[in-house]
Amino acid sequence: MNEASKTNTSHFIHMVFFWLKDTSAEEILSFKRRVTDFLDEIAEIDRYHVGTPADTSRPVIERGYSVSLVVEFNNKAAHDIYQVHESHQNFVADSSHRWEKVLIFDADH
């Protein structure tokens, strides 16, 4: 199926990959809960997905991260509101000590 025939209301995608310092199952679950808690407070988000590396194995797949976050917005303006939203700012301030590395990819439609 080609892209043009699929319905997609989100036009700006924000992808975040976290490499946590503590990769225990308990820490990953706790971190995922913290992520979903703050995301649920931001009305500008269309959809989001919080996950961990899938059990796939091909040379091109990066599986070294601990937790992934994909957030969909209607437009860049909604993303910009998210970036300065108090809940997002608090999450970064309260949680940044938990990761050793973070990579972010933004894609516009």
C-alpha positions in Angstrom: 0.0 0.0 0.0 1.5 3.3 -0.9 1.7 6.2 1.6 -0.8 8.4 -0.2 -3.6 5.9 0.3 -3.1 5.8 4.1 -4.8 8.2 6.5 -2.4 10.1 8.7 -3.6 13.1 10.7 -0.2 13.7 12.4 2.2 15.9 10.5 5.1 16.2 12.9 6.8 13.2 14.5 9.2 13.5 17.5 11.3 10.4 18.1 13.4 10.0 21.3 15.8 7.1 22.1 17.1 6.8 25.7 20.1 4.8 26.8 19.5 4.4 30.5 22.3 4.1 33.1 20.4 1.4 34.9 19.0 -1.1 32.5 17.3 -3.4 35.0 13.7 -4.4 34.2 12.5 -2.4 37.2 14.2 0.7 36.1 12.9 0.5 32.6 9.4 -0.1 33.8 9.7 2.9 36.2 11.1 5.1 33.5 8.4 4.1 31.0 5.7 5.0 33.6 7.3 8.4 34.2 7.3 9.1 30.5 3.6 8.2 30.0 2.6 10.2 33.1 4.0 13.4 31.7 2.8 12.7 28.2 -0.8 12.3 29.4 -0.7 15.9 30.7 0.0 17.5 27.3 -3.1 18.1 25.2 -1.2 19.0 22.0 -0.1 15.4 21.6 -2.1 13.4 19.0 -0.6 10.0 19.8 2.4 8.5 21.4 4.2 5.2 21.8 6.7 4.2 24.5 8.6 1.0 23.9 11.7 -1.0 24.2 13.8 -2.6 21.4 11.9 -5.2 19.5 13.2 -8.8 19.2 14.4 -8.3 15.6 17.9 -8.9 14.4 19.3 -7.4 11.2 22.6 -5.6 10.7 20.9 -2.2 10.2 18.8 -2.3 13.4 19.9 -0.3 16.4 18.9 -2.2 19.5 21.3 -0.6 22.0 18.8 1.9 23.4 16.7 1.2 26.5 13.5 3.0 25.9 12.0 4.7 22.8 9.4 7.4 22.6 7.5 8.4 19.4 5.2 11.4 19.7 2.9 12.5 17.0 1.6 16.1 16.6 -0.7 17.8 14.2 1.9 20.3 13.3 5.2 21.8 14.4 3.5 24.5 16.4 2.0 21.8 18.7 5.5 20.3 19.0 6.9 23.6 20.0 4.2 24.0 22.7 5.2 20.5 24.0 8.8 21.4 24.2 8.2 24.3 26.6 5.3 22.6 28.4 5.8 22.5 32.2 5.3 18.7 32.3 8.0 18.2 29.6 10.4 20.5 31.3 9.8 18.8 34.7 10.4 15.4 33.1 13.7 16.5 31.7 14.8 18.1 34.9 13.7 15.2 37.1 14.8 12.4 34.8 18.0 13.4 32.9 20.2 11.9 35.6 18.7 8.5 34.6 20.1 8.4 31.1 23.7 8.3 29.8 22.7 9.2 26.2 19.6 10.4 24.4 19.1 10.8 20.6 16.2 12.8 19.1 14.9 12.7 15.6 12.2 15.1 14.4 10.4 14.5 11.1 8.0 16.9 9.4 5.3 15.7 6.9 
